[in-house]
Amino acid sequence: MKIVKSTVIKIKATELQDLDPVTLYIENIEPSKGKIVIECFGKSWSAYWGGMGEMSIEEFVATSGNDYIVGNLLQGSSSTEIDYPEIKNSIKKSLFTEYRRISKVSLSEEYFYVDQFREDYDLINDSHIETLQDVTKLLSGIQSRIDYDASYECQPKCPTSEFKYLTRIVTATKEILTKYIESEKDVG
């Protein structure tokens, strides 16, 4: 067994706007290699970087993009989820596209399609969509032939609540680290 001792810097920031206190544990393992643990309200996220150029972990995190840092901290968790409210809008767009396509028919046929269109539009508006099964059920009730792919990959997506929360924490973390780096320069 080999035991290695290292130095970890702990930084705690309080009185943050709309966030509980954030505690950072920073470890510069060797040049261009380091890791960070971010803790907020009993939940923590960690990431390791093995190629940061000549930067310390605090410089690297402070200057990298939020999405990149958050993506590494989430480690395999999805940053997006299906945007169920937006599905209705997507289905409506498909319905409008179909209506525009068939609007070139004769006047007698148009009356039929207008009524059908109104019924389909009302069905979409009145539907409650929380799962992909709800989408399939809605699509089976629509009378118009619309081109809409109900597979998971084709659904509109939005950031998960964890992604949005962690992005706020990473924004605060970058501000904390920037102030920490400046304070270390003043001391040195």
N, C-alpha and C positions, 0 to 999 in steps of 0.2 A: 504494500500500500504506500502510495506517495501522497503526502499532504503538502498543499501549496497555500501559502498565506498571501492574501492580496489586500489592497486598500480599496474600500468602497466609500464613496462620498454620498452622504445623505443630505438632501435639501428638502425642507418643508416650507410650503407657501400657504399662508392663510389669508383670510379676508379677500378671496377672489370673487369677482363678480359672477353671480349665478352658479357657483361651484363650491362644493365642500373643499376642505383643505386637500392639497395635492402633495404627496411625498414622492421624491425621486431618489432612486438608488442607482448611482452611476459607477461603473467599473471600467477603467481603462486597463485591459488585460495586458496588452503590449502595443507598440506603435501600430496604428491602423486597425486594431481589434478592440472591441468593447461591447458592453451590454448595458441596458437600462431596464429598470423596473419602475413602473409608474403605478402608484396606488392612490385611489380616491374612493372615499366612502365604503371602505372594506373590500373593494374589488381591485384587482391588480392585473396588469398586462406587462409582458416582458418581451424583449427582442435582443438579438445578438447580431452584430455586424462584423464581418471578418475582413473587410476591404474598404476602409474609409480614407484612403490616401494618407496624407500627413495630418489629418484632423483627429482631435480627441472625440470621444463619444458625445460629449456635450456640444462641441462645435458642429459635429455632423448632424445631430438631431435638430439643433437650433437653426440650421441652414437648409435642411432638406424639406421637400414638399409635404404638406399634411397627409395627402392621400397615400404617399409612399410610406410614411411612418406608421399611419393607422393600419395600412395593409399588412405591414410586418408585425405589428402588435396583435392584430386579430388572428394571425397564423392559421389560415385555413377556414376560418369562419366566413360565411358569406357577408359581403358588404352591402348586398342588395337583396330585395325581396319583391314579390309581385305587388304592383301598385293596383290593387283591386278597384279603387274609385276611377282610375284612369282607363280601366278595361271598358267601362261603359262608353266612354268617349271614343275609344278605338272601334268598338262595334258600331257606334253611330256613324263614324266616318265611313266604315264599310257600307253601311246602309245608304248613306248619301251618295257614295260612289255608284252603287247599283241603281239608285233612283235616277241619277244623271244619265246613266247608260241607257235606261229604258225610257227616258223622257222623250226619246225620238220616235215613239210609237204613235198610232192614230189617236184622235181625241177620245173616242169611246173606250179604248184600252187604257188611256191615261187616267180616266176617272176611277177605273178599277184599281190601278196601281197607286193612285193617291190615297185611296181609302186603306189599302193594304199597308202602304208606307206609314200612314198615321197610326194604325194599330200596332205595327212593329215598333215604331218610335215610342209609343206609350208603354209598350211591354218592356222595352229597354229601360226607360225612365223609372218605371215602377219596380223593377227587379232589385233584389238585394244580393250583391255578389261578395262572398267571403272566401270561396274556394274555387278551384278549377272545375269541380263538379257543377257548381252553380253556373259557370260560364257555359258548359256543355248543355245544361238544362235550358238555359236562356236561348242558346242558338237553335236548339231543337224546336222551340216555340215560335221562332221568327218565320213568317211566311215567305218573305222575300229571299231570293237566292243571293246570299252575300258571300264574299270571299274573306273568311276570317279563320285564321289558324289558332285553335284553342290549346296548342301544346305549350308547355311551360316556357320553352326557349323563346317563343314568339310573343310572350306577354310583356306589357310595359313594366318597367322596374323602377324602384325608388330606393334610396339609401335606408338601411335598417335603422331602428332606433339606437342600437348599440353603436353603429358606425357614426351616427350624428353625435351621440354623447361622447364617444371617444375622440372625435374630431375637436369638440370643444375643449376636452382635456389636453389634447396634443397642442392646440393653439396656446393654451395657458402654459403648458410645459415649455414650449419654445420661448415664450416671453420670460419665464423663470430662468431658463438656461442662458438667455441673452444677458439678463441682469447679473447672473452669477459670473459669467465670463468677463463682463465689464468690471465687476467688483474684484475679481482675481487679478486683472491687469492693473487696477489701482493699487493693490497691495504689493504687487511685484515690482 
